[in-house]
Amino acid sequence: MDKAELRYLQETHPDNYFSNGEAAVVLGVDPSTLREWARTGKLDGVDHFPHPFNGWRYFRAGDIYELRDARNAAEAEVEE
């Protein structure tokens, strides 16, 4: 991923949607991890839906940002 793509992900409007791969980059996890979380219900509060034709999952950007911030805050608490 180049700097322009990363900048786009960092500046995406909260009401837009990320693909699974884009959301995984923002969260710093592997796309397969994010798919597993979605499949097993570990994404409470994250609006996501499968595309009606190809089945790909899309995640609301604002929810992904909130999850990222919560995960970062939890990691910071553990480090203290």
C-alpha positions in Angstrom: 0.0 0.0 0.0 1.5 3.3 -1.0 1.2 6.7 0.9 -1.6 8.0 -1.2 -3.8 4.9 -0.5 -3.0 5.1 3.2 -3.8 8.9 3.3 -7.2 8.1 1.6 -8.0 5.5 4.3 -7.1 8.0 7.0 -9.3 10.7 5.5 -12.3 8.6 4.6 -15.6 10.2 5.7 -17.1 8.3 8.6 -20.4 7.7 6.7 -18.6 6.0 3.8 -17.9 2.3 3.8 -14.6 0.3 3.7 -14.1 -3.0 2.0 -12.8 -5.8 4.3 -9.2 -5.2 3.2 -9.4 -1.4 3.7 -10.9 -1.9 7.2 -8.3 -4.4 8.1 -5.5 -1.9 7.2 -7.1 0.8 9.4 -7.3 -1.7 12.3 -3.9 -3.1 11.7 -5.1 -6.7 11.4 -5.1 -9.3 8.7 -8.2 -9.3 6.4 -8.9 -12.9 7.4 -9.0 -11.8 11.1 -11.6 -9.2 10.3 -13.7 -11.7 8.3 -13.5 -14.1 11.3 -14.6 -11.4 13.7 -17.6 -10.5 11.5 -18.5 -14.2 11.0 -18.4 -14.9 14.8 -20.2 -11.8 15.9 -17.2 -10.1 17.6 -17.9 -6.7 15.9 -20.7 -5.5 18.1 -21.5 -1.9 17.2 -19.8 -2.1 13.8 -22.2 -1.6 11.0 -21.3 -4.0 8.2 -23.2 -5.8 5.4 -22.4 -8.2 2.6 -22.6 -6.9 -0.9 -25.9 -8.4 -2.5 -24.2 -9.7 -5.6 -20.6 -10.7 -4.7 -20.9 -11.3 -0.9 -18.0 -9.1 0.0 -18.4 -7.4 3.4 -18.4 -3.6 3.7 -17.9 -1.8 7.0 -19.0 1.7 8.0 -15.8 3.8 8.2 -16.8 5.7 11.3 -17.4 2.4 13.2 -14.0 1.1 12.1 -12.4 4.3 13.3 -14.1 4.0 16.7 -13.0 0.3 17.0 -9.5 1.3 16.1 -9.4 4.0 18.7 -10.9 1.7 21.3 -8.3 -1.0 20.6 -5.5 1.6 20.8 -6.8 2.9 24.1 -7.0 -0.7 25.5 -3.5 -1.4 24.3 -2.2 1.8 26.0 -3.8 0.8 29.3 -2.1 -2.5 29.2 1.2 -0.9 28.6 0.8 1.4 31.6 
